[in-house]
């Protein structure tokens, strides 16, 4: 029965590339949609305080621990076409980073001063997100081997399973802690069914590993990890500032008006992910002109989607927020619609983040880890100073401004360095791309 199950998952039609794209879209959509609406649904079921706790634990601190488990290796692994490291090396490295993430989460909670129930909920969400980070090593290998459809299927089915069980238990018992525990159990089952079972039957995957290879792998990726870790801190600096300076309910409300960023990043991911392998090949083969054309084409698409998102936020933002209030119930009347301006600012910041994400991948392909680290290091300092000040001064409105300012500055830095590197490459070729 297990063989039949795996065969069904691995099956593709005559056009494998099309299935790669479609399943990648499906997986990305399910993951982003869950991230976008879960906090809203939790708030509707168990109230604004618990909704705010869940929002911070799932979308902010839990996601920060996901990044620690994931260690920023995915872009490196999927572009390791020469098999410099085997899957077994990546897998055993991931065992260690997941243990590190769980330990860091526990340490933070011990020092946080949170009440016991809030700490317990966030701990379970850390476990959930750490398992997400563990699944990523399989999904990255699927993509590296040219089976992006398996990555999409894993993302789709794991998300549907764990989120479905979470919402079922939450609606049935009205107990957030119990629902989070059920979600962790479902996540473990999902990794077993949709990742481990599949990769064992995927031809060409090398499970062998050497302990001596883990240290070089860490050296080559540690700057990527620190950069991604800092990137998410900068991305979430406003949320951390709200958790430190405002109440749990404010975290919930901010997370709701933050939802459009998931849609923008989802749309950008649809465009970026499928072309990463092609961009890598053109850069390594020094076909700079083709690289520039591909990169410019993606920038145009992201730009067009961003303009559309901002226009929609400005024109339809108030009705959308009003509808959300109606869904949440009469107790929430006027609680969201007053944040229409911050809503627009966050959409604009999300557009900047999508653009910087593209140029981040470009610099990874160019293996400019030190440049990436330098940009993130500088922005981390700016975020740590800017976000708390603006939140204390203007609450959620200040948080929205902090997010937009940080994303815009970071996007400008990434884009400037990417095109400077392209210019250097062209000059080295005698001015001929």
N, C-alpha and C positions, 0 to 999 in steps of 0.2 A: 504493500500500500504506500509506503514511504517513497519507493521508486516512482510510482505512478504520480504521486503528488509533485515530486520534484520535476519529473518530465513535463507535467502540465505547466509548471512555472517557467521552465526553460524553453518551451515551445515558441517558435516564431513563425510568421508567415513568410511569403516569398520576398517581401521588402523589409529586411531587418533594420535598415537605417530609419525607415519610417516608424517602425515600432519602437526603436530607441528613443526617437523624438517624442512620440505620443506617450509612452510610459514615463519618460522623464517629466513631461508636462503634468501627467496625472499625479505622480509622486510628489512633485514640487507643490502642486496645488493643494493636495491633501495636507501636507505638512504645514504649509503657510496658512491655510484656512483654519486648521486647528489652532495654531499659534495666535491667529487673529481673533477668533470668536470665543475661545474657551473661557477667558477671564470674564467676558461679557455674560456668558451663560451661567458661570458660577455665581456672579453677582446677582443674576436674576433668581437663582434657586435659593441661595443661602444668605444673601444680603451684602451690603457694600463693604463691611469690615472684613469678612472672610473672603469676599471677592478681591479685595485689595491685597490681602495676604497671599492668595493664590497668584494674583497677577505678578507680584514681586518675586515669589518663589519660582514660578514657571518661566516667565519671560525675561527676568533679570538675573537673579542670583543663580538659579538653576541653569540657565543658559550660559552663564559665566563658567560654571563647573563643567558643562558640556564642552566648552572650548578647551578647558584644561585636559579633559579626557581625550579629546580629538587631537590636541596638540598642534593644530594648524597643518597637519601632514597631508591632508587630502590633495591640495593643489600639487604638492611634491610627488605624491604617490601616483596620481593619475597622469602626470607628465613624465613619469619614469619609464618611458617606452623602451629603453635599453636594458631593462631589468637589472639595474645596478643593485637593487635590493629585492630579495624574494618576498613572497607573501608571508612566509613564516617569520621573516625578520620584522615586517610591519605588524603582524599579529602579536608577537611576543612583546614588542615595544608598546603596543596598545594595552596589553595586560597591565603594564607598569603605570602608564599614564592614568588609567581608570582607577587604580588603587590610590594614586596620588590625588585625583579629583575628589574621591569619596572622603579621604582623610582631610583634605583642605576644607571641604564643606562642613565636616564635623567640628573642626577647629574653629572655623568662623562662627558657627552657631553657639559653641561653648563660650565664646568671647562677646557675643552679640548683646546679651542682656534681654533677649526676647522672652516672652512668656512661654511656658512649656508647650502649649498646644500649637502656637505659631511656629516654634522651633521644630516640632515634630512634623508638621505639614511641610515645612521647607526642606527638612531632611529627606523626606520621602520624594519630594520633587527633585532634589539633588540626585538621588538614586535613579529616578526615572531618566533624567537627562544624561547621567553617566552611562547608562545602558544605551541611550541614543548615540553617544560618542563611541561606544564599543561597536555598535552595528555599523558605524561609518567605515571601519577598516574593511569590512566585507564589501560594502557598497562601492568603496573606492576601487577595490580590486575588480569588481564586476565592470566598472567603467574602464579601467586600465586595459582589461582584456577585450574591449570592444563590445561588451554586453551591457550597455547603459539601460536597456529595457529591464534587466534584473535589478538594477539600482532603483528604478522607478517602481517596480513591483514591490520590492522590499519596503520602500518608503510608504507606498499606498496602503498595503495590507497591514503593516505594523501599526501605522497611524490609526486606521479604521478600527483595528482590534482593540488597541489600548484606550483610545478616546471613547469608543463605543462602550466599553466596560466601565470606564470612569464615569461617564455621564449617566449610564444606567444605574450604577450604585448611588451616585449623588442624588439623582431624582427619586430613587426608591427610599433611601435611608435619610436623606437630607443631612448627611454627616461627611464633611469635607475630608477629615483624616482617614476615615474608612475608604472613601472613594480613591484617595491618593494611593493607599496601600494596594487596592485592587488594580490600579493602573500599573503599578510597578510589576505585579505578578503577570499581567497581560503583556507587558513589554518584554519580560524574560521569555515568555512563550513565543512571542513574535520573532525574536532574534533566532531562536531555535528552529522555527518553522520556515522562515523566509530568508535566512542568511546562512546559518551553519549547515543546514541540510542541503542547500543548493550548491554552496561552494565546494563541498566534498565531492560532488559529481561533475564539476566544471573541468573540462580538459585543459591541461597546460598550466594549472596552478601549482606552484612549488611551495609545499608546506615546510620544507626543511629550513633550519635556521641555525645561526651560530651566535652564541652569547657575545662574542667579540665584535659582531656587526652592529650591535645595538648602540654602542657608544658613538661610532661614526655617524649612524643615522640621527642620533640626538644632536650631534654637533652640526650636521647639515641642516637640521630643521628647527633648532632651538630659537633662532632669530625669527623664523616664521611664526612659531608658537607665541613667543613674547609679543610679536607684532599683532597677531590676531587677538590675543588676550587683551592687549591694550586697546585695539580697535573696538572690541565690544564694550570695554569700560567707557571709552569715549562716546560710543553710540548710546550707552545706557547711563551716562553721567547724570543726566537730568532725573532719571528714575531713582538712582541711588540718592541723589540730593533730596528728592521728595520723601523717600523712606526715612531719611535721617532728620528731616526738618518739618514734615507735615504728618498727617495721620494716615492710617491704612486705607481709609476710604479715598483719599486723594490719589493714592497709587492706583486704585481701581479705575477712577475716572480718567486719569491721564492715560492709562493703558488702553482705554476705549478709544479716545481720540487719537491714539498712536496707531490704531489698527490699519490705516491706509498704507503705512510703510511696508507692511507685509505684502500687500497687493502689488506695490511698486517693485519690491525686491523679487517677488514671484515672477512678474512679467519680465524683469531684467534677466532673471535666471533662465527663463525659457529661451532668451536670445543668446546669452553668454555661454552656458554650459555645453551645448552641442558643438560649438566652434572652437573650444579650447584646444582639442587635439590638432585641428588644422592650423591654428595660430602657432602652436608649439613647433610643428613641422616646418612652417614657412620661416620662422625665426632661426631655427637650428640649421636649416639649409641655406640661410642667408638670402632668401628671396624677400628682401626688405620691402620692395614695392608692393608685392602681394599682401604682405603683413599689414602695411599701411592701409591698403584698400579695405581689407577685412575689418580692421580696427575702426576705421572711419565709418564704415557701413553700420557697425553696431552702435557707434556713438549717435549716429543720426536716428536710428530706431529708438534708442533710449531717450534721446532728446524729444522726439515726437510724443512718445508715451508720457513723458514728464509734463510737457505742456498741456496735454489732454487731462492729466490727473489734477493739475493745479486749477485749470478752468472748471472742471467738474466740482472740485472742492469749494471753489468760490461761489459757483452758481447753485449747487445742490447740497452744500454742506449743512445748511440750517434745516432743510426738510429731513435730511438723513438723520441728523442728531435728534430732531423732534420724534421721528419714528422710533428711534432707539429708546427714547424716554417712555414712549407708549408701551413698548415691549417689556421694559423693565417694570413698569407699573406706576400707579399714581404717586407713590412716594418719591419718585425720581423726577417729577415735573419741574422743569427749569434747571435741572442739575447739569445737563449736557449742552443745551443750546447756547448757553452763555459762553461756551468755549469755541465758538465758530472761528474766531480769528486765530487762536492757537492751533486749531484743526488745520487751517490753511498753511500756517507756518510749518507744521510738522510734515505735511504733504510735500512742501517745497524742500525741506530738509531731506526727506526720503528720496526725492529725485537726485539730489546731490550725492547721497549715499550710493545709489545705483551706479552713478557715473564713476565714483571713486572705486567701487568694487571692480569694475571693468579694468581700470588702470592698475589696480592692485594685482589682478591676474596677469596683466601684461608684464609687470615688473617681476613677478614670480617666474614667468617664462624666461625672462632675461636673466634670472638668477641674481637679482639685485636685492638680496635679503637685507644687507646693511642699510641701503637707502630706505627700504620699507620701515625698518626698525627706527631709523632716525626720525622719519616723519611722525610715526606713532609716539615716539618718546616725547617729542616736542608738544604734540597735541594733548597727550595725557596730562602734562603739567598745566596747560591752558584749561583743560576740562575740569581738573581738580580745583582750580581757582574760580573759574567762571560760573559753573553750574550751581554750586551752593549759594553764591552771592545772589544770582538772579532769582533762584527759588525763594530764598529768604525775603527778597525785596518784592517779588511780584507773584509768588505762588506758582500755579500751573501755567499762567501766561509767561512768567519768567523762564520756566522749564522749557517751554516751546521755543522761545528765543534762543536759549542756550543750545538746544539741539540743532537749530538751523545754522547758527553761527559756526558751531564746531564742524558740522558736515560740509558747509561751504568752504571753509578754510582747508579742510583735509582734502576735499575733491580738487581744489586748485593746486595743492602741493603735488598730489599724485599725477595729475594730468601734466603739469609742467615738467616733472622729471621724466615721465614716459616719453614725451615728445623730444625732450633734450637728448635722451638716449638713442632715439630713432635718428635724430639729426647727426649724432656722432657716428652711428653705423653707416649712414649714407656718405659722410665725409671720408670715412675710412675706405669706402669703395670707389673713391674718386669722384663723388658727386652723382653716381649712377645707382639708384635703388634697385 
